[in-house]
């Protein structure tokens, strides 16, 4: 039964965005906020993408449907799902190897000893790379998450290089089918408990 429950109102002052090779299994998620968001404790097999802008992450489930009209009614007799998806967007604030390779879709080479330069070549015919993502957010006592086994970069905002503002790497990813699912939504909250249950 629905009820007014202020304990179910959530904020997300804590957050992490992690990436791994596509289909990397979900790691063990710590049950406490202190452990889940402790940046000194890595998740095995996953790369923490560092600082994310204060807007956090935007999750956008998508559903496309098609209505089937019939002669006997002005209302549709059936609606079928023609496409389903899940997009997620975040903006990375660190200009480092992991963030820039994700944004540009290239790979940094080795540093040239003579010129002291390191080069990333952006191919004219890029090969899109699938990645797995783990997005964690939480408040004082609850850890929430989104685990995406397969995703691919679908959009990038323009990279502004200016005098006073940092260079932000703003990206959108699209979830891909992974054995019949797009993602897993996770929480340490007892989501099935009745309001007021300790």
GIRAMO-V951571 format. One record per pair of residues at least 12 apart in sequence whose C-alpha atoms are under 10 Angstrom apart, sorted by sequence separation. I is the first residue (numbers start at 0). J is the second residue. D is the distance in Angstrom with one decimal. If there is no record, write none. Layout:
# GIRAMO-V951571
i-><I:I>
j-><J:J>
d-><D:D>
This chain:
# GIRAMO-V951571
i-><65:66:67:90:106:107:108:133:134:156:157:29:65:66:105:106:107:132:133:134:155:156:157:28:64:65:66:105:106:107:132:133:155:156:27:64:65:104:105:106:131:132:133:154:155:156:26:27:63:64:65:103:104:105:131:132:154:155:25:26:63:64:65:103:104:105:130:131:132:153:154:155:14:25:26:62:63:64:103:104:130:131:132:152:153:154:13:25:26:62:63:64:100:103:129:130:131:132:152:153:154:13:15:24:25:62:63:99:105:129:130:131:151:152:153:14:15:23:24:61:62:63:100:104:105:128:129:130:150:151:152:153:13:14:15:23:61:62:103:104:105:128:129:130:150:151:152:13:15:60:61:62:104:105:128:129:149:150:151:13:17:19:20:60:61:104:127:128:149:150:151:17:19:20:59:60:61:127:149:150:18:19:20:59:60:127:147:148:149:150:17:18:19:58:59:60:101:147:148:149:150:17:18:19:58:59:147:148:149:16:17:18:57:58:59:101:147:148:16:17:18:57:58:147:148:16:17:56:57:58:149:150:15:16:17:56:57:148:149:150:15:16:55:56:57:147:148:149:15:16:55:56:147:148:14:15:16:54:55:146:147:148:14:15:53:54:55:146:147:14:52:53:145:146:147:51:52:53:145:146:14:16:51:52:53:144:145:146:15:16:50:51:52:132:144:145:12:14:15:50:51:52:143:144:145:13:14:49:50:51:130:132:143:144:12:48:49:50:129:131:142:143:144:11:48:49:50:129:130:131:142:143:48:49:87:89:129:130:141:142:143:49:129:141:142:48:87:140:141:48:49:50:104:140:141:48:49:103:133:135:137:47:48:102:132:133:134:135:136:137:46:47:101:131:134:135:102:103:48:102:102:102:87:87:85:87:86:88:85:86:87:88:90:103:86:87:88:90:102:86:88:101:102:102:98:99:101:102:98:94:93:94:16:92:93:94:92:93:94:16:91:92:93:90:91:92:90:91:92:56:89:90:91:18:55:56:89:90:91:56:89:90:55:88:89:90:88:89:18:87:88:89:87:88:47:86:87:88:45:46:47:86:87:45:46:47:58:85:86:87:45:85:86:84:85:86:84:85:83:84:83:84:83:86:84:85:84:85:83:84:36:35:36:35:36:35:32:32:25:31:32:33:35:36:21:22:23:24:25:26:28:32:33:35:20:21:22:23:25:31:32:34:35:20:21:22:23:31:32:33:19:20:21:22:30:31:32:19:20:21:30:31:32:18:19:20:30:18:19:29:58:60:17:18:19:28:57:58:59:60:17:18:28:52:56:16:17:18:28:51:52:16:17:51:52:15:16:17:51:15:16:14:15:16:25:26:14:15:25:60:13:14:15:24:25:13:14:24:25:11:12:13:14:23:24:11:12:13:22:23:10:11:12:13:21:22:23:10:11:12:21:22:9:10:11:14:16:18:20:21:22:9:10:13:14:15:16:17:18:19:20:21:9:11:13:14:18:19:20:21:10:11:9:11:9:22:32:21:30:31:28:30:25:28:29:30:28:7:7:7:6:4:5:6:4:5:2:3:4:1:2:0:1:2:0>
j-><77:78:79:102:118:119:120:145:146:168:169:42:78:79:118:119:120:145:146:147:168:169:170:42:78:79:80:119:120:121:146:147:169:170:42:79:80:119:120:121:146:147:148:169:170:171:42:43:79:80:81:119:120:121:147:148:170:171:42:43:80:81:82:120:121:122:147:148:149:170:171:172:32:43:44:80:81:82:121:122:148:149:150:170:171:172:32:44:45:81:82:83:119:122:148:149:150:151:171:172:173:33:35:44:45:82:83:119:125:149:150:151:171:172:173:35:36:44:45:82:83:84:121:125:126:149:150:151:171:172:173:174:35:36:37:45:83:84:125:126:127:150:151:152:172:173:174:36:38:83:84:85:127:128:151:152:172:173:174:37:41:43:44:84:85:128:151:152:173:174:175:42:44:45:84:85:86:152:174:175:44:45:46:85:86:153:173:174:175:176:44:45:46:85:86:87:128:174:175:176:177:45:46:47:86:87:175:176:177:45:46:47:86:87:88:130:176:177:46:47:48:87:88:177:178:47:48:87:88:89:180:181:47:48:49:88:89:180:181:182:48:49:88:89:90:180:181:182:49:50:89:90:181:182:49:50:51:89:90:181:182:183:50:51:89:90:91:182:183:51:89:90:182:183:184:89:90:91:183:184:53:55:90:91:92:183:184:185:55:56:90:91:92:172:184:185:53:55:56:91:92:93:184:185:186:55:56:91:92:93:172:174:185:186:55:91:92:93:172:174:185:186:187:55:92:93:94:173:174:175:186:187:93:94:132:134:174:175:186:187:188:95:175:187:188:95:134:187:188:96:97:98:152:188:189:97:98:152:182:184:186:97:98:152:182:183:184:185:186:187:97:98:152:182:185:186:154:155:101:155:156:158:145:147:147:150:150:152:150:151:152:153:155:168:152:153:154:156:168:153:155:168:169:170:167:168:170:171:168:165:165:166:89:165:166:167:166:167:168:91:166:167:168:166:167:168:167:168:169:134:167:168:169:97:134:135:168:169:170:136:169:170:136:169:170:171:170:171:101:170:171:172:171:172:132:171:172:173:131:132:133:172:173:132:133:134:145:172:173:174:133:173:174:173:174:175:174:175:174:175:175:176:176:181:180:181:181:182:181:182:135:135:136:136:137:137:136:137:131:137:138:139:141:142:128:129:130:131:132:133:135:139:140:142:128:129:130:131:133:139:140:142:143:129:130:131:132:140:141:142:129:130:131:132:140:141:142:130:131:132:141:142:143:130:131:132:142:131:132:142:171:173:131:132:133:142:171:172:173:174:132:133:143:167:171:132:133:134:144:167:168:133:134:168:169:133:134:135:169:134:135:134:135:136:145:146:135:136:146:181:135:136:137:146:147:136:137:147:148:135:136:137:138:147:148:136:137:138:147:148:136:137:138:139:147:148:149:137:138:139:148:149:137:138:139:142:144:146:148:149:150:138:139:142:143:144:145:146:147:148:149:150:139:141:143:144:148:149:150:151:141:142:141:143:143:177:187:177:186:187:185:187:183:186:187:188:187:188:190:194:194:193:194:195:194:195:193:194:195:193:194:193:194:195:194>
d-><8.5:4.5:7.8:9.9:8.5:4.4:8.4:5.7:6.6:7.5:7.8:9.8:5.6:6.5:9.9:5.6:7.6:7.8:4.6:8.5:7.9:5.4:9.6:8.5:6.5:5.3:9.0:6.2:7.2:9.9:5.9:6.4:5.9:6.5:7.9:5.5:6.4:9.4:6.3:8.4:7.7:5.1:8.5:8.7:4.6:8.5:6.7:8.9:8.7:4.4:6.5:8.8:9.4:5.7:5.5:6.6:6.0:6.2:9.7:7.1:6.0:5.3:9.4:9.3:7.3:7.6:8.5:4.6:7.6:7.9:5.0:9.0:10.0:10.0:8.2:7.2:5.5:7.0:7.2:8.8:7.4:5.0:7.4:7.2:5.7:6.9:8.2:9.7:8.4:7.9:4.9:8.8:8.4:9.9:9.2:5.6:6.0:10.0:6.1:5.2:8.8:9.7:8.8:9.0:9.6:5.9:6.3:9.4:8.2:6.1:5.4:8.7:8.6:4.4:5.9:9.1:6.9:7.7:9.8:8.0:4.6:8.8:10.0:7.4:9.1:9.9:5.5:6.3:9.9:5.4:6.4:9.5:9.3:6.8:9.5:8.4:5.6:6.4:9.7:8.0:9.7:8.6:4.9:8.7:6.2:5.5:9.0:6.8:8.6:7.8:4.8:8.7:7.3:9.7:6.5:7.8:9.8:5.4:6.7:9.9:9.8:9.8:8.5:5.9:5.7:7.7:7.1:7.9:8.6:4.3:7.4:8.6:6.6:8.2:8.3:4.3:7.6:7.5:6.0:5.3:8.9:4.9:9.6:5.6:6.3:9.5:9.6:8.1:5.3:8.6:9.9:5.6:6.2:7.2:5.1:8.5:9.1:6.7:8.1:7.0:9.4:6.1:5.3:9.1:6.0:6.1:8.4:8.6:6.4:9.8:5.3:6.6:8.1:4.5:8.4:9.4:9.6:6.5:8.5:4.4:7.1:5.5:6.7:8.6:9.7:6.1:5.6:6.8:5.1:9.2:9.7:8.7:7.1:5.8:8.3:5.6:6.6:8.9:7.7:9.6:7.7:7.3:8.6:4.7:9.9:9.0:7.6:8.4:7.4:8.6:6.3:7.8:6.6:6.7:10.0:8.1:7.7:7.9:7.6:8.9:4.5:8.7:9.3:7.8:9.7:8.2:9.4:5.5:6.6:8.4:7.7:8.9:6.7:5.1:9.0:7.0:5.8:10.0:5.7:6.5:9.7:9.2:5.7:6.3:9.7:8.1:4.7:7.7:8.9:8.6:8.8:4.6:6.1:9.6:5.8:6.0:9.1:7.3:9.5:6.1:5.5:9.6:7.6:4.7:9.0:9.2:8.8:7.3:5.4:7.9:9.4:9.5:5.4:6.2:9.2:7.3:7.7:6.1:9.8:9.1:8.1:4.2:9.1:8.5:9.2:6.6:9.9:9.9:9.5:10.0:5.7:6.5:8.1:9.8:9.9:10.0:9.5:9.9:7.1:5.5:8.1:9.3:8.9:5.8:7.5:9.1:9.5:8.7:6.0:9.7:9.1:9.9:8.7:8.6:9.6:6.7:8.3:10.0:9.7:9.9:9.0:8.7:6.3:8.3:9.4:9.6:9.6:8.8:9.4:9.6:8.0:9.7:8.3:9.9:9.8:9.4:9.5:9.1:9.6:7.4:9.7:9.7:9.8:9.9:9.5:9.5:8.9:9.7:9.4:9.7:9.8:9.8:9.6:9.3:9.6:9.8:9.0:9.2:6.5:8.7:9.3:9.1:7.8:6.9:9.9:7.6:8.8:9.7:7.5:9.4:9.0:7.6:8.6:7.4:8.2:8.1:7.0:7.6:8.1:9.2:9.0:5.1:8.1:10.0:5.9:6.5:6.2:5.0:8.7:8.2:10.0:5.2:6.3:9.2:9.9:9.6:8.3:3.9:8.1:9.1:5.9:6.1:8.9:7.4:5.8:8.7:5.7:6.7:9.5:8.5:4.2:8.9:5.7:6.3:10.0:6.8:5.4:9.0:9.0:9.4:9.3:5.6:6.7:8.6:9.6:9.9:9.2:8.5:4.5:8.1:8.5:6.0:6.2:7.2:5.4:9.6:6.5:8.2:9.8:7.6:9.8:8.8:9.7:9.8:9.8:6.9:7.1:8.1:8.9:9.8:8.2:8.1:8.4:9.0:8.7:9.0:9.1:7.0:9.3:9.9:7.5:8.8:9.8:8.9:8.6:8.9:8.6:8.7:9.2:9.0:9.3:6.7:8.7:7.3:9.0:5.5:7.6:6.4:7.9:9.1:5.9:9.9:9.8:7.2:4.2:6.0:8.8:6.8:6.5:9.7:9.4:5.0:4.5:9.3:9.0:7.3:6.0:5.9:5.6:8.3:8.1:7.1:9.6:6.7:5.1:8.6:7.1:5.6:6.4:8.3:9.7:9.9:8.4:4.5:8.4:8.6:9.1:9.8:9.5:9.7:5.7:6.3:9.5:8.1:9.7:7.3:5.1:8.7:8.9:9.0:9.5:6.0:6.3:9.3:9.2:8.1:4.6:8.3:9.5:5.9:6.5:7.5:5.1:8.9:9.9:9.5:5.4:6.6:6.8:9.8:8.0:4.2:9.5:9.1:8.8:5.4:6.5:9.6:8.0:9.3:7.5:5.2:9.0:9.4:7.4:5.6:6.5:6.2:8.4:6.5:8.6:4.7:5.7:8.5:8.9:4.7:8.8:6.9:5.1:8.3:6.0:6.0:7.9:5.8:8.7:9.2:9.7:9.9:8.8:5.3:9.4:7.0:9.0:8.8:9.2:9.3:9.7:9.6:9.4:9.0:8.6:7.5:9.7:9.4:10.0:9.3:9.8:9.7:9.9:9.4:9.8:9.2:8.8:9.0:9.9:8.0:9.6:9.8:9.3:8.5:9.3:6.4:9.4:9.6:9.0:9.6:9.0:9.3:9.0:8.5:8.2:9.7:9.3:8.6:6.2:10.0:8.9:8.1:7.8:8.9:7.1:8.0:8.6:9.8:9.1>
